[in-house]
Amino acid sequence: MTNDGSTRRIVQAALEDSRYAVLATESGGQPHASLMAFAVIDGGRRLVFATYRGTRKHRNLVANPQVALLIDHRETAWLRTARRLALTAIGRACEVADADAEAVRSILVARHPDLEGFAHDEDCVLMCLAVEWYQVAGGIDDVGWCSAEALGADASSA
């Protein structure tokens, strides 16, 4: 799998189809994984999610913002392409600025209406993952890469 139009289309389809992912964080040499609901901004250049302030996940994000987000696209990809695929977004996470919070919250809740109450809780922190790269894995010998920049600034949000 190469960093070509086909890989970009796979990334875009996975982002469109998938709503949940596993966030991998680290602090002090200790890894931590969390199942997360996420939403897409800027055609995949940024992904947003929410967490409570003070959780291990939040402490890890503050201590080390470099993260990986594994999007399990195996079942949906199978329906589209008869292939099983997993997508990993790699980048840096930071708290969403207050000026952008309401717009980001609206995007997240539109994709996950069940998070309405949580997203408005005073202890909820909206986080944005600035994606640098996507890794697309279809198997041990079927791995490709796509830069988030390659997805294009004019791509529509999923």
DSSP file (Angstrom, degrees, kcal/mol; ACC not computed):
  #  RESIDUE AA STRUCTURE BP1 BP2  ACC     N-H-->O    O-->H-N    N-H-->O    O-->H-N    TCO  KAPPA ALPHA  PHI   PSI    X-CA   Y-CA   Z-CA
    1    1 A M              0   0    0      0, 0.0     2,-0.2     0, 0.0   144,-0.2   0.000 360.0 360.0 360.0 130.7    0.0    0.0    0.0
    2    2 A T        -     0   0    0    142,-0.2     2,-2.1   144,-0.0     5,-0.4  -0.666 360.0 -95.6-116.0 169.5    1.5    3.3   -1.0
    3    3 A N  S    S+     0   0    0     -2,-0.2     2,-0.2     4,-0.1   143,-0.1  -0.494  84.1 115.3 -82.1  70.0    0.9    7.0   -0.2
    4    4 A D  S  > S-     0   0    0     -2,-2.1     4,-2.3   142,-0.0     5,-0.2  -0.541  86.4 -73.6-125.9-170.4   -1.3    7.5   -3.2
    5    5 A G  H  > S+     0   0    0      1,-0.2     4,-2.3     2,-0.2     5,-0.2   0.842 127.8  56.2 -58.7 -35.6   -4.8    8.4   -4.1
    6    6 A S  H  > S+     0   0    0      2,-0.2     4,-2.0     1,-0.2    -1,-0.2   0.920 108.0  46.9 -63.9 -44.4   -6.0    4.9   -3.1
    7    7 A T  H  > S+     0   0    0     -5,-0.4     4,-2.4     2,-0.2    -2,-0.2   0.912 111.4  51.7 -64.2 -42.8   -4.5    5.2    0.4
    8    8 A R  H  X S+     0   0    0     -4,-2.3     4,-2.7     1,-0.2    -1,-0.2   0.908 108.9  50.8 -60.4 -41.8   -6.1    8.7    0.8
    9    9 A R  H  X S+     0   0    0     -4,-2.3     4,-2.5     2,-0.2    -1,-0.2   0.887 109.2  51.1 -64.3 -37.9   -9.5    7.3   -0.2
   10   10 A I  H  X S+     0   0    0     -4,-2.0     4,-2.5     2,-0.2    -2,-0.2   0.928 111.1  48.1 -63.1 -45.1   -9.1    4.5    2.3
   11   11 A V  H  X S+     0   0    0     -4,-2.4     4,-2.4     1,-0.2    -2,-0.2   0.941 112.8  47.9 -60.3 -48.2   -8.3    7.0    5.0
   12   12 A Q  H  X S+     0   0    0     -4,-2.7     4,-2.0     1,-0.2    -1,-0.2   0.889 112.3  49.0 -62.7 -40.0  -11.2    9.2    4.1
   13   13 A A  H  X S+     0   0    0     -4,-2.5     4,-2.6     2,-0.2     5,-0.2   0.912 110.8  50.4 -65.6 -42.1  -13.6    6.2    4.0
   14   14 A A  H  X S+     0   0    0     -4,-2.5     4,-2.4     1,-0.2    -2,-0.2   0.909 111.5  48.0 -63.0 -41.8  -12.5    5.0    7.4
   15   15 A L  H  < S+     0   0    0     -4,-2.4    -1,-0.2     1,-0.2    -2,-0.2   0.869 114.0  47.6 -66.8 -35.6  -12.9    8.5    8.9
   16   16 A E  H  < S+     0   0    0     -4,-2.0    -2,-0.2    -5,-0.2    -1,-0.2   0.901 119.6  37.5 -69.7 -41.7  -16.4    8.7    7.4
   17   17 A D  H  < S+     0   0    0     -4,-2.6     2,-0.3    -5,-0.1    -2,-0.2   0.795 103.6  76.6 -82.6 -30.8  -17.5    5.3    8.5
   18   18 A S     <  +     0   0    0     -4,-2.4    55,-0.1    -5,-0.2     3,-0.1  -0.592  39.5 171.1 -96.0 144.5  -15.9    5.0   12.0
   19   19 A R        +     0   0    0     -2,-0.3    19,-2.1     1,-0.1     2,-0.3   0.531  64.8  51.8-121.4 -15.4  -17.1    6.6   15.2
   20   20 A Y  E     +A   37   0A   0     17,-0.2    52,-0.5    52,-0.2     2,-0.3  -0.916  55.0 166.4-129.7 153.0  -14.9    5.0   17.8
   21   21 A A  E     -A   36   0A   0     15,-2.4    15,-3.5    -2,-0.3     2,-0.6  -0.953  36.8-107.4-153.7 167.6  -11.2    4.5   18.3
   22   22 A V  E     -AB  35  70A   0     48,-2.5    48,-2.8    -2,-0.3     2,-0.5  -0.932  30.1-148.8-106.8 120.4   -8.6    3.5   20.9
   23   23 A L  E     -AB  34  69A   0     11,-3.4    11,-2.0    -2,-0.6     2,-0.6  -0.767   7.1-156.9 -89.9 126.1   -6.5    6.3   22.1
   24   24 A A  E     +AB  33  68A   0     44,-3.3    44,-1.5    -2,-0.5     2,-0.2  -0.924  20.4 167.2-106.5 120.4   -2.9    5.4   23.2
   25   25 A T  E     -A   32   0A   0      7,-2.9     7,-2.2    -2,-0.6     2,-0.3  -0.743  15.2-157.8-121.8 172.7   -1.2    7.7   25.6
   26   26 A E  E     +A   31   0A   0     38,-0.4     2,-0.3    -2,-0.2    38,-0.1  -0.991  13.2 171.2-152.5 144.5    1.9    7.4   27.7
   27   27 A S  E >  S-A   30   0A   0      3,-1.5     3,-1.9    -2,-0.3    33,-0.1  -0.915  74.1  -4.6-154.6 131.2    3.3    9.0   30.8
   28   28 A G  T 3  S-     0   0    0     -2,-0.3    32,-0.0     1,-0.3    -2,-0.0   0.800 128.1 -57.0  59.3  30.3    6.4    8.1   32.8
   29   29 A G  T 3  S+     0   0    0      1,-0.2    -1,-0.3     0, 0.0    -3,-0.0   0.472 112.2 119.3  82.1   1.0    7.0    5.0   30.7
   30   30 A Q  E <   -A   27   0A   0     -3,-1.9    -3,-1.5     2,-0.0    -1,-0.2  -0.890  54.1-146.7-104.9 115.2    3.5    3.6   31.4
   31   31 A P  E     -A   26   0A   0      0, 0.0     2,-0.3     0, 0.0    -5,-0.2  -0.399  13.9-169.8 -75.7 157.2    1.2    3.2   28.4
   32   32 A H  E     -A   25   0A   0     -7,-2.2    -7,-2.9    -2,-0.1     2,-0.4  -0.984   5.6-161.0-147.6 135.6   -2.5    3.7   28.7
   33   33 A A  E     -A   24   0A   0     -2,-0.3     2,-0.4    -9,-0.2    -9,-0.2  -0.956   9.5-177.6-122.1 139.8   -5.3    2.8   26.2
   34   34 A S  E     -A   23   0A   0    -11,-2.0   -11,-3.4    -2,-0.4     2,-0.4  -0.999  28.1-125.4-139.6 132.9   -8.8    4.3   26.2
   35   35 A L  E     -A   22   0A   0     -2,-0.4     2,-0.4   -13,-0.2   -13,-0.2  -0.650  41.6-174.4 -74.4 129.8  -11.9    3.7   24.0
   36   36 A M  E     -A   21   0A   0    -15,-3.5   -15,-2.4    -2,-0.4     2,-0.4  -0.952  30.5-135.5-132.2 145.1  -13.0    7.0   22.6
   37   37 A A  E     -A   20   0A   0     -2,-0.4    13,-0.5   -17,-0.2     2,-0.3  -0.814  39.1-177.5 -86.6 139.8  -15.8    8.5   20.6
   38   38 A F        -     0   0    0    -19,-2.1     2,-0.3    -2,-0.4    11,-0.2  -0.922  20.5-155.3-138.4 164.3  -14.3   10.9   18.0
   39   39 A A  E     -C   48   0A   0      9,-1.9     9,-2.6    -2,-0.3     2,-0.4  -0.930  22.2-118.0-135.8 161.7  -15.3   13.4   15.3
   40   40 A V  E     -C   47   0A   0     -2,-0.3     2,-0.3     7,-0.2     7,-0.2  -0.820  25.4-178.6-108.1 137.0  -13.5   14.7   12.2
   41   41 A I  E > > +C   46   0A   0      5,-2.9     5,-2.0    -2,-0.4     3,-1.6  -0.958  66.4  14.4-129.5 150.2  -12.5   18.3   11.5
   42   42 A D  G > 5S-     0   0    0     -2,-0.3     3,-1.4     1,-0.3   113,-0.2   0.862 128.0 -62.3  56.2  40.9  -10.7   19.7    8.4
   43   43 A G  G 3 5S-     0   0    0      1,-0.3    -1,-0.3    -3,-0.1   113,-0.1   0.672 109.6 -40.4  64.1  17.0  -11.3   16.6    6.3
   44   44 A G  G < 5S+     0   0    0     -3,-1.6    -1,-0.3     2,-0.4    -2,-0.2   0.355 110.9 111.0 112.3  -4.1   -9.2   14.5    8.7
   45   45 A R  T < 5S+     0   0    0     -3,-1.4    86,-2.1    -4,-0.4     2,-0.4   0.821  88.6  28.4 -69.4 -28.5   -6.4   16.9    9.5
   46   46 A R  E   < -CD  41 130A   0     -5,-2.0    -5,-2.9    84,-0.2    -2,-0.4  -0.990  66.7-164.7-133.8 143.5   -7.8   17.1   13.0
   47   47 A L  E     -CD  40 129A   0     82,-2.0    82,-3.8    -2,-0.4     2,-0.4  -0.966  12.9-154.0-122.8 142.2   -9.8   14.7   15.2
   48   48 A V  E     +CD  39 128A   0     -9,-2.6    -9,-1.9    -2,-0.4     2,-0.3  -0.900  19.5 158.8-121.7 148.9  -11.6   15.7   18.3
   49   49 A F  E     - D   0 127A   0     78,-2.1    78,-3.3    -2,-0.4     2,-0.3  -0.925  26.5-126.8-153.1 173.3  -12.7   13.8   21.4
   50   50 A A  E     + D   0 126A   0    -13,-0.5     2,-0.3    -2,-0.3    76,-0.2  -0.940  23.2 168.7-131.2 151.4  -13.6   14.6   25.0
   51   51 A T  E     - D   0 125A   0     74,-2.0    74,-3.7    -2,-0.3     2,-0.3  -0.964  39.1 -95.5-149.6 163.8  -12.5   13.4   28.4
   52   52 A Y  E >   - D   0 124A   0     -2,-0.3     3,-1.3    72,-0.2     6,-0.4  -0.656  44.2-109.9 -80.9 142.0  -12.9   14.4   32.0
   53   53 A R  T 3  S+     0   0    0     70,-3.1     3,-0.1    -2,-0.3    -1,-0.1  -0.462 102.5  29.8 -64.2 139.3  -10.3   16.6   33.5
   54   54 A G  T 3  S+     0   0    0      1,-0.3    -1,-0.2    -2,-0.1     2,-0.1   0.385  86.5 128.0  91.1  -4.5   -8.2   14.8   36.1
   55   55 A T  S <> S-     0   0    0     -3,-1.3     4,-2.7     1,-0.1    -1,-0.3  -0.373  75.1-109.2 -75.9 164.1   -8.5   11.3   34.5
   56   56 A R  H  > S+     0   0    0      1,-0.2     4,-2.8     2,-0.2     5,-0.2   0.914 121.8  54.9 -56.8 -42.7   -5.3    9.3   33.8
   57   57 A K  H  > S+     0   0    0      2,-0.2     4,-2.4     1,-0.2    -1,-0.2   0.934 110.0  45.0 -56.9 -48.7   -5.9    9.9   30.1
   58   58 A H  H  > S+     0   0    0     -6,-0.4     4,-2.1     2,-0.2    -2,-0.2   0.919 112.8  50.4 -65.2 -43.7   -6.1   13.7   30.6
   59   59 A R  H  X S+     0   0    0     -4,-2.7     4,-2.3     1,-0.2    -1,-0.2   0.913 111.8  49.0 -59.5 -42.0   -3.0   13.7   32.8
   60   60 A N  H  X S+     0   0    0     -4,-2.8     4,-2.9    -5,-0.2    -2,-0.2   0.906 109.0  52.1 -64.2 -41.8   -1.1   11.6   30.2
   61   61 A L  H  < S+     0   0    0     -4,-2.4    -1,-0.2     1,-0.2    -2,-0.2   0.873 111.8  46.7 -63.0 -37.5   -2.2   14.0   27.4
   62   62 A V  H  < S+     0   0    0     -4,-2.1    -1,-0.2     1,-0.2    -2,-0.2   0.908 116.3  44.3 -69.6 -42.2   -0.9   17.0   29.4
   63   63 A A  H  < S+     0   0    0     -4,-2.3    -2,-0.2     1,-0.3    -1,-0.2   0.866 134.9  10.1 -71.7 -36.7    2.4   15.2   30.3
   64   64 A N     <  -     0   0    0     -4,-2.9   -38,-0.4    -5,-0.2    -1,-0.3  -0.818  61.3-173.4-147.5  99.8    3.0   13.9   26.7
   65   65 A P        +     0   0    0      0, 0.0    28,-2.3     0, 0.0     2,-0.5   0.564  55.8 106.6 -76.8  -6.4    0.8   15.1   23.9
   66   66 A Q  E     + E   0  92A   0     26,-0.2     2,-0.3   -40,-0.1    26,-0.2  -0.624  51.9 160.2 -72.8 121.1    2.2   12.7   21.3
   67   67 A V  E     - E   0  91A   0     24,-2.7    24,-1.9    -2,-0.5     2,-0.4  -0.872  37.2-140.5-137.7 167.6   -0.5   10.0   20.8
   68   68 A A  E     -BE  24  90A   0    -44,-1.5   -44,-3.3    -2,-0.3     2,-0.5  -0.988  11.4-159.9-127.5 141.9   -1.8    7.4   18.5
   69   69 A L  E     -BE  23  89A   0     20,-2.5    20,-2.6    -2,-0.4     2,-0.7  -0.955   8.7-153.2-125.7 110.1   -5.5    6.8   17.8
   70   70 A L  E     -BE  22  88A   0    -48,-2.8   -48,-2.5    -2,-0.5     2,-0.7  -0.750   6.7-164.1 -89.4 116.0   -6.3    3.3   16.4
   71   71 A I  E     - E   0  87A   0     16,-4.0    16,-2.6    -2,-0.7     2,-1.0  -0.891  13.0-144.1-102.0 112.3   -9.5    3.4   14.3
   72   72 A D  E     + E   0  86A   0     -2,-0.7     4,-0.2   -52,-0.5    14,-0.2  -0.670  33.5 159.9 -82.1 105.4  -10.8   -0.1   13.8
   73   73 A H     >  +     0   0    0     12,-1.0     4,-2.5    -2,-1.0    12,-0.4   0.111  35.2 112.8-111.2  17.8  -12.2   -0.1   10.3
   74   74 A R  H  > S+     0   0    0     10,-0.2     4,-1.8     1,-0.2    -1,-0.1   0.929  78.8  40.1 -62.9 -48.7  -12.1   -3.9    9.7
   75   75 A E  H  > S+     0   0    0      2,-0.2     4,-1.4     1,-0.2    -1,-0.2   0.936 120.2  42.3 -70.2 -45.7  -15.9   -4.6    9.6
   76   76 A T  H  > S+     0   0    0      1,-0.2     4,-1.7     2,-0.2    -1,-0.2   0.906 113.7  52.4 -68.2 -40.9  -16.9   -1.5    7.6
   77   77 A A  H  X>S+     0   0    0     -4,-2.5     4,-3.7     1,-0.2     6,-0.6   0.888 104.4  57.8 -61.6 -37.6  -13.9   -1.8    5.2
   78   78 A W  H  X5S+     0   0    0     -4,-1.8     4,-1.8    -5,-0.3    -1,-0.2   0.903 105.6  49.4 -59.2 -41.0  -14.9   -5.4    4.6
   79   79 A L  H  <5S+     0   0    0     -4,-1.4    -1,-0.2     1,-0.2    -2,-0.2   0.866 119.4  38.0 -66.2 -35.4  -18.3   -4.3    3.4
   80   80 A R  H  <5S+     0   0    0     -4,-1.7    -2,-0.2     3,-0.2    -1,-0.2   0.881 138.8   7.1 -81.0 -40.8  -16.8   -1.7    1.0
   81   81 A T  H  <5S-     0   0    0     -4,-3.7    -3,-0.2     2,-0.3    -2,-0.2   0.437  88.3-115.9-128.7  -2.4  -13.7   -3.5   -0.3
   82   82 A A  S  <<S+     0   0    0     -4,-1.8     2,-0.3    -5,-0.6    -4,-0.2   0.785  86.5 106.1  60.9  27.8  -13.8   -7.1    0.9
   83   83 A R  S    S-     0   0    0     -6,-0.6     2,-0.5    -9,-0.1    -2,-0.3  -0.966  70.3-129.3-131.3 149.4  -10.6   -6.2    2.9
   84   84 A R        -     0   0    0     -2,-0.3     2,-0.3    54,-0.3   -10,-0.2  -0.885  33.9-179.5-100.9 129.2  -10.1   -5.7    6.6
   85   85 A L        -     0   0    0     -2,-0.5   -12,-1.0   -12,-0.4     2,-0.4  -0.952  20.5-163.6-132.9 146.8   -8.3   -2.5    7.5
   86   86 A A  E     -EF  72 137A   0     51,-2.3    51,-3.1    -2,-0.3     2,-0.4  -0.983  12.7-156.3-125.1 143.1   -7.1   -0.7   10.6
   87   87 A L  E     -EF  71 136A   0    -16,-2.6   -16,-4.0    -2,-0.4     2,-0.5  -0.969   3.4-164.3-122.3 130.9   -6.2    3.0   10.5
   88   88 A T  E     -EF  70 135A   0     47,-2.6    47,-2.5    -2,-0.4     2,-0.5  -0.974   6.0-156.0-118.2 124.0   -3.9    4.7   13.0
   89   89 A A  E     -EF  69 134A   0    -20,-2.6   -20,-2.5    -2,-0.5     2,-0.4  -0.848  12.7-166.2 -94.7 130.3   -3.8    8.5   13.4
   90   90 A I  E     +EF  68 133A   0     43,-2.8    42,-3.2    -2,-0.5    43,-1.7  -0.969  33.5  89.1-121.2 131.0   -0.5    9.7   14.8
   91   91 A G  E     -EF  67 131A   0    -24,-1.9   -24,-2.7    -2,-0.4     2,-0.4  -0.952  68.5 -53.4 177.3-157.6    0.0   13.3   16.1
   92   92 A R  E     -EF  66 130A   0     38,-1.6    38,-3.2    -2,-0.3     2,-0.4  -0.923  38.5-151.0-117.0 134.8   -0.2   15.7   18.9
   93   93 A A  E     + F   0 129A   0    -28,-2.3     2,-0.3    -2,-0.4    36,-0.2  -0.807  19.6 167.4-104.2 144.7   -3.2   16.4   21.1
   94   94 A C  E     - F   0 128A   0     34,-2.1    34,-3.1    -2,-0.4     2,-0.2  -0.976  41.9 -88.3-148.2 161.6   -4.0   19.6   22.9
   95   95 A E  E     - F   0 127A   0     -2,-0.3    32,-0.3    32,-0.2     2,-0.2  -0.469  49.2-108.0 -70.0 140.6   -7.0   21.1   24.6
   96   96 A V        -     0   0    0     30,-2.8    30,-0.2    -2,-0.2    -1,-0.1  -0.508  39.1-108.8 -69.5 133.7   -9.4   23.0   22.4
   97   97 A A    >>  -     0   0    0     -2,-0.2     3,-1.5     1,-0.1     4,-1.0  -0.306  23.1-117.5 -62.8 146.2   -9.2   26.8   22.9
   98   98 A D  H >> S+     0   0    0      1,-0.3     3,-0.6     2,-0.2     4,-0.5   0.857 114.4  59.7 -53.1 -38.4  -12.1   28.4   24.6
   99   99 A A  H 34 S+     0   0    0      1,-0.2    -1,-0.3     2,-0.1     4,-0.2   0.773 114.0  36.2 -63.4 -26.0  -12.9   30.4   21.5
  100  100 A D  H <> S+     0   0    0     -3,-1.5     4,-2.4     1,-0.1     5,-0.2   0.487  91.0  96.6-102.7  -6.2  -13.3   27.2   19.4
  101  101 A A  H <X S+     0   0    0     -4,-1.0     4,-3.0    -3,-0.6     5,-0.2   0.876  81.7  48.8 -58.9 -45.4  -15.0   25.1   22.1
  102  102 A E  H  X S+     0   0    0     -4,-0.5     4,-2.1     1,-0.2    -1,-0.2   0.912 113.3  46.7 -65.3 -41.4  -18.6   25.6   21.2
  103  103 A A  H  > S+     0   0    0     -4,-0.2     4,-1.7     2,-0.2    -1,-0.2   0.919 115.8  45.5 -64.7 -43.2  -18.0   24.9   17.5
  104  104 A V  H  X S+     0   0    0     -4,-2.4     4,-2.5     2,-0.2    -2,-0.2   0.913 111.1  52.8 -66.8 -42.6  -16.0   21.8   18.3
  105  105 A R  H  X S+     0   0    0     -4,-3.0     4,-2.8    -5,-0.2     5,-0.2   0.903 107.8  52.5 -58.6 -41.8  -18.6   20.6   20.8
  106  106 A S  H  X S+     0   0    0     -4,-2.1     4,-2.1    -5,-0.2    -1,-0.2   0.894 109.5  48.5 -62.4 -40.8  -21.3   20.9   18.2
  107  107 A I  H  X S+     0   0    0     -4,-1.7     4,-1.4     2,-0.2    -2,-0.2   0.926 113.8  46.4 -65.1 -45.2  -19.3   18.8   15.7
  108  108 A L  H  X S+     0   0    0     -4,-2.5     4,-1.9     1,-0.2    -2,-0.2   0.927 115.0  45.6 -64.3 -45.5  -18.7   16.1   18.4
  109  109 A V  H  < S+     0   0    0     -4,-2.8    -1,-0.2     1,-0.2    -2,-0.2   0.834 107.0  58.9 -70.3 -31.9  -22.3   16.0   19.6
  110  110 A A  H  < S+     0   0    0     -4,-2.1    -1,-0.2    -5,-0.2    -2,-0.2   0.885 114.0  38.2 -62.3 -36.8  -23.7   16.0   16.0
  111  111 A R  H  < S+     0   0    0     -4,-1.4    -2,-0.2     1,-0.2    -1,-0.2   0.772 131.8  29.1 -82.4 -27.7  -21.7   12.7   15.4
  112  112 A H    ><  +     0   0    0     -4,-1.9     3,-2.4    -5,-0.2    -1,-0.2  -0.664  64.6 173.9-133.9  76.2  -22.4   11.4   18.9
  113  113 A P  G >  S+     0   0    0      0, 0.0     3,-1.6     0, 0.0    -1,-0.1   0.782  77.3  68.3 -56.9 -27.6  -25.8   12.7   20.2
  114  114 A D  G 3  S+     0   0    0      1,-0.3     4,-0.3     2,-0.1     3,-0.3   0.617  91.4  62.7 -67.7 -11.1  -25.5   10.5   23.3
  115  115 A L  G <>  +     0   0    0     -3,-2.4     4,-3.4    -6,-0.2     5,-0.3   0.351  69.8 107.9 -93.4   5.4  -22.5   12.6   24.5
  116  116 A E  H <> S+     0   0    0     -3,-1.6     4,-1.0     1,-0.2    -1,-0.2   0.917  83.0  39.5 -50.2 -55.2  -24.6   15.8   24.8
  117  117 A G  H >4 S+     0   0    0     -3,-0.3     3,-0.6     1,-0.2     4,-0.5   0.931 117.9  48.3 -63.5 -46.5  -24.7   15.9   28.6
  118  118 A F  H >4 S+     0   0    0     -4,-0.3     3,-1.4     1,-0.2    -2,-0.2   0.915 107.7  55.2 -59.1 -45.7  -21.1   14.8   28.9
  119  119 A A  H 3< S+     0   0    0     -4,-3.4    -1,-0.2     1,-0.3    -2,-0.2   0.722 111.7  44.7 -64.9 -21.4  -19.8   17.3   26.4
  120  120 A H  T << S+     0   0    0     -4,-1.0    -1,-0.3    -3,-0.6    -2,-0.2   0.417  84.6 118.6-101.9   0.3  -21.4   20.2   28.4
  121  121 A D  S X  S-     0   0    0     -3,-1.4     3,-1.8    -4,-0.5    -3,-0.0  -0.414  71.7-126.4 -65.6 140.8  -20.3   19.0   31.8
  122  122 A E  T 3  S+     0   0    0      1,-0.3    -1,-0.1    -2,-0.1    -4,-0.0   0.736 110.2  51.6 -63.6 -22.2  -18.0   21.5   33.5
  123  123 A D  T 3  S+     0   0    0     -5,-0.1   -70,-3.1     2,-0.1     2,-0.3   0.440  85.9 109.5 -92.9  -0.2  -15.3   18.9   34.0
  124  124 A C  E <   -D   52   0A   0     -3,-1.8     2,-0.5   -72,-0.2   -72,-0.2  -0.591  52.8-160.1 -78.9 134.8  -15.3   17.8   30.4
  125  125 A V  E     -D   51   0A   0    -74,-3.7   -74,-2.0    -2,-0.3     2,-0.5  -0.969   9.6-142.7-115.7 126.3  -12.3   18.8   28.4
  126  126 A L  E     -D   50   0A   0     -2,-0.5   -30,-2.8   -76,-0.2     2,-0.4  -0.772  22.0-164.7 -87.0 130.0  -12.5   18.9   24.6
  127  127 A M  E     -DF  49  95A   0    -78,-3.3   -78,-2.1    -2,-0.5     2,-0.5  -0.894   9.3-154.9-118.8 146.1   -9.2   17.7   23.0
  128  128 A C  E     -DF  48  94A   0    -34,-3.1   -34,-2.1    -2,-0.4     2,-0.7  -0.983   5.2-152.4-122.6 126.7   -8.0   18.1   19.4
  129  129 A L  E     -DF  47  93A   0    -82,-3.8   -82,-2.0    -2,-0.5     2,-1.0  -0.880   8.2-151.7 -97.8 113.0   -5.6   15.7   17.8
  130  130 A A  E     -DF  46  92A   0    -38,-3.2   -38,-1.6    -2,-0.7     2,-0.2  -0.760  23.9-141.9 -82.8 104.0   -3.5   17.5   15.1
  131  131 A V  E     + F   0  91A   0    -86,-2.1   -40,-0.3    -2,-1.0     3,-0.1  -0.482  30.0 173.9 -75.6 132.0   -2.9   14.5   12.9
  132  132 A E  E     +     0   0A   0    -42,-3.2    16,-2.0     1,-0.4    17,-0.4   0.803  68.2   5.2 -97.3 -46.4    0.5   14.2   11.2
  133  133 A W  E     -GF 147  90A   0    -43,-1.7   -43,-2.8    14,-0.3     2,-0.4  -0.968  55.0-148.5-140.4 151.9    0.3   10.8    9.6
  134  134 A Y  E     -GF 146  89A   0     12,-2.6    12,-2.3    -2,-0.3     2,-0.5  -0.985  12.5-156.4-116.2 134.1   -2.2    8.0    9.1
  135  135 A Q  E     -GF 145  88A   0    -47,-2.5   -47,-2.6    -2,-0.4     2,-0.6  -0.954   6.8-159.8-107.6 127.9   -1.0    4.4    8.9
  136  136 A V  E     -GF 144  87A   0      8,-2.9     8,-2.6    -2,-0.5     2,-0.5  -0.941   8.2-170.7-110.0 121.3   -3.3    2.1    7.0
  137  137 A A  E     +GF 143  86A   0    -51,-3.1   -51,-2.3    -2,-0.6     6,-0.2  -0.953  23.4 162.9-119.4 121.6   -2.9   -1.6    7.7
  138  138 A G  E    S-     0   0A   0      4,-3.4   -54,-0.3    -2,-0.5     2,-0.3   0.394  75.6 -36.4-108.0  -2.7   -4.6   -4.3    5.7
  139  139 A G  E >  S-G  142   0A   0      3,-0.7     3,-1.4     1,-0.1    -1,-0.4  -0.926  81.1 -62.7 162.7 178.9   -2.2   -7.1    7.0
  140  140 A I  T 3  S+     0   0    0      1,-0.3     3,-0.1    -2,-0.3    -1,-0.1   0.882 135.4  29.5 -56.9 -42.5    1.4   -7.8    8.0
  141  141 A D  T 3  S+     0   0    0      1,-0.2     2,-0.3    -3,-0.1    -1,-0.3   0.151 108.5  77.1-105.0  18.4    2.7   -7.0    4.5
  142  142 A D  E <   +G  139   0A   0     -3,-1.4    -4,-3.4     2,-0.0    -3,-0.7  -0.659  59.3 137.6-130.3  75.3    0.0   -4.5    3.5
  143  143 A V  E     +G  137   0A   0     -2,-0.3     2,-0.3    -6,-0.2    -6,-0.2  -0.974  21.7 174.0-126.3 133.9    0.9   -1.2    5.3
  144  144 A G  E     -G  136   0A   0     -8,-2.6    -8,-2.9    -2,-0.4     2,-0.3  -0.904  17.9-139.6-135.0 165.3    0.7    2.3    3.8
  145  145 A W  E     -G  135   0A   0     -2,-0.3     2,-0.4   -10,-0.2   -10,-0.2  -0.935  12.4-176.8-127.0 147.6    1.1    5.8    5.0
  146  146 A C  E     -G  134   0A   0    -12,-2.3   -12,-2.6    -2,-0.3     2,-0.1  -0.963  23.1-133.0-143.7 124.4   -0.7    9.0    4.2
  147  147 A S  E >   -G  133   0A   0     -2,-0.4     3,-0.6   -14,-0.2     4,-0.5  -0.491  19.6-127.0 -73.1 148.0    0.2   12.4    5.6
  148  148 A A  G >  S+     0   0    0    -16,-2.0     3,-1.2     1,-0.2     4,-0.3   0.850 111.3  61.5 -62.4 -32.8   -2.7   14.4    7.0
  149  149 A E  G >  S+     0   0    0    -17,-0.4     3,-1.6     1,-0.3    -1,-0.2   0.843  93.9  63.3 -60.7 -33.6   -1.7   17.2    4.7
  150  150 A A  G <  S+     0   0    0     -3,-0.6    -1,-0.3     1,-0.3    -2,-0.2   0.696  86.5  72.6 -67.2 -17.8   -2.3   15.0    1.7
  151  151 A L  G <  S-     0   0    0     -3,-1.2    -1,-0.3    -4,-0.5    -2,-0.2   0.714 108.1-120.5 -71.1 -17.9   -6.0   14.8    2.6
  152  152 A G    X   -     0   0    0     -3,-1.6     3,-1.4    -4,-0.3  -107,-0.2   0.475   2.5-111.1  89.3 133.3   -6.3   18.4    1.3
  153  153 A A  T 3  S+     0   0    0      1,-0.3    -1,-0.1    -4,-0.2  -108,-0.1   0.776 115.8  55.2 -65.4 -27.8   -7.4   21.5    3.1
  154  154 A D  T 3  S+     0   0    0   -111,-0.1    -1,-0.3     2,-0.1    -2,-0.1   0.383  78.1 121.4 -91.6   6.1  -10.5   21.7    1.0
  155  155 A A    <   -     0   0    0     -3,-1.4     2,-0.1  -113,-0.2  -111,-0.1  -0.409  68.4-112.9 -65.9 144.3  -11.7   18.2    2.0
  156  156 A S        -     0   0    0   -113,-0.1     2,-0.1  -114,-0.1    -1,-0.1  -0.470  31.0-103.7 -78.3 151.2  -15.1   18.3    3.6
  157  157 A S              0   0    0     -2,-0.1  -116,-0.1     1,-0.1    -1,-0.1  -0.445 360.0 360.0 -71.1 145.6  -15.4   17.3    7.3
  158  158 A A              0   0    0     -2,-0.1    -1,-0.1  -143,-0.0  -117,-0.1   0.466 360.0 360.0 -82.9 360.0  -16.9   13.9    7.9
